[in-house]
Amino acid sequence: MTAAVVVVTTPSSAIYAGPCSQEIDRVQAKFDAKLEARAAVAPGAPESAAATAHHQPTPNSIAAAEAELGILSPEQAEGVTEALGQAREADEAGDQSVCEQAVLEAQRALGK
């Protein structure tokens, strides 16, 4: 007889809810929705030479292609990502003030 082991993983935010976890999740959901909405209506683009050579895209190449199509500027996406990262760090440390400031910065970068 063999025994099966099941490992369940959950994001740390689900285990530990810091002082502004809900705000972080709300802004992340808006960011994701904005990306999905813009990608759904964006025109297609021809494959690059790298794509036809079977190279995997990098985050920078994807951001550059999206910027060319007017989906989201790399600076805007980077600003939201960095601010949310700072918010998560502050949230995990229990620093509500810094977390709230970072969430506001993410909202500004997102174009609220």
Stockholm file with secondary structure:
# STOCKHOLM 1.0

chainA/1-112         MTAAVVVVTTPSSAIYAGPCSQEIDRVQAKFDAKLEARAAVAPGAPESAAATAHHQPTPNSIAAAEAELGILSPEQAEGVTEALGQAREADEAGDQSVCEQAVLEAQRALGK
#=GR chainA/1-112 SS CCCCCCCCCCCHHHHCCCTTHHHHHHHHHHHHHHHHHHHHHSCCCCCCHHHHTTCCCCHHHHHHHHHHTTSCCHHHHHHHHHHHHHHHHHHHHTCHHHHHHHHHHHHHHHTC
#=GC SS_cons         CCCCCCCCCCCHHHHCCCTTHHHHHHHHHHHHHHHHHHHHHSCCCCCCHHHHTTCCCCHHHHHHHHHHTTSCCHHHHHHHHHHHHHHHHHHHHTCHHHHHHHHHHHHHHHTC
//
